[in-house]
Amino acid sequence: MTDRRDPKHSADSREERLRQALRANLARRKAQARARAAVENNDKTIPDADGETGKDS
């Protein structure tokens, strides 16, 4: 009549969902950091209108 769920199973599945979400979030943040670093690195090496690269020579 009532749908009883095993509390241990529910806790395990919740922990697994949280673990997967944390991994996905970490991977996304690492990818964003790599992309930002690549953009910053490119900005320093691409010459601007005056021919300056942004690096100290």
Wavefront OBJ file of the C-alpha trace (Angstrom):
o trace
v 0.000 0.000 0.000
v 2.624 2.552 0.986
v 5.817 2.894 -0.961
v 8.525 2.392 1.634
v 12.049 2.931 0.531
v 15.136 1.557 2.119
v 16.714 4.557 3.910
v 20.211 3.142 3.435
v 19.665 2.764 -0.305
v 18.275 6.304 -0.538
v 21.272 7.716 1.304
v 23.682 5.805 -0.946
v 22.003 6.996 -4.125
v 21.966 10.569 -2.814
v 25.659 10.357 -1.947
v 26.407 9.008 -5.423
v 24.406 11.812 -7.092
v 26.217 14.416 -5.002
v 29.587 12.836 -5.768
v 28.872 12.899 -9.522
v 27.635 16.490 -9.369
v 30.762 17.543 -7.500
v 33.003 15.852 -10.069
v 31.136 17.503 -12.944
v 31.349 20.910 -11.238
v 35.080 20.500 -10.622
v 35.698 19.476 -14.230
v 33.688 22.464 -15.474
v 35.598 24.874 -13.221
v 38.952 23.446 -14.338
v 37.962 23.830 -17.986
v 36.917 27.433 -17.353
v 40.213 28.168 -15.599
v 42.187 26.634 -18.485
v 40.200 28.682 -20.997
v 40.772 31.887 -19.035
v 44.500 31.155 -18.764
v 44.699 30.522 -22.509
v 42.917 33.805 -23.270
v 45.192 35.733 -20.899
v 48.240 34.074 -22.418
v 47.078 34.926 -25.951
v 46.344 38.523 -24.959
v 49.937 38.927 -23.799
v 51.468 37.588 -27.012
v 49.189 39.133 -29.657
v 50.482 42.564 -30.655
v 48.105 45.483 -30.268
v 47.747 48.395 -32.710
v 51.079 49.877 -31.594
v 52.922 46.592 -32.073
v 53.198 46.056 -28.315
v 52.668 42.503 -27.073
v 51.901 43.385 -23.489
v 55.004 41.573 -22.303
v 57.815 43.468 -20.608
v 60.808 43.251 -22.916
l 1 2 3 4 5 6 7 8 9 10 11 12 13 14 15 16 17 18 19 20 21 22 23 24 25 26 27 28 29 30 31 32 33 34 35 36 37 38 39 40 41 42 43 44 45 46 47 48 49 50 51 52 53 54 55 56 57
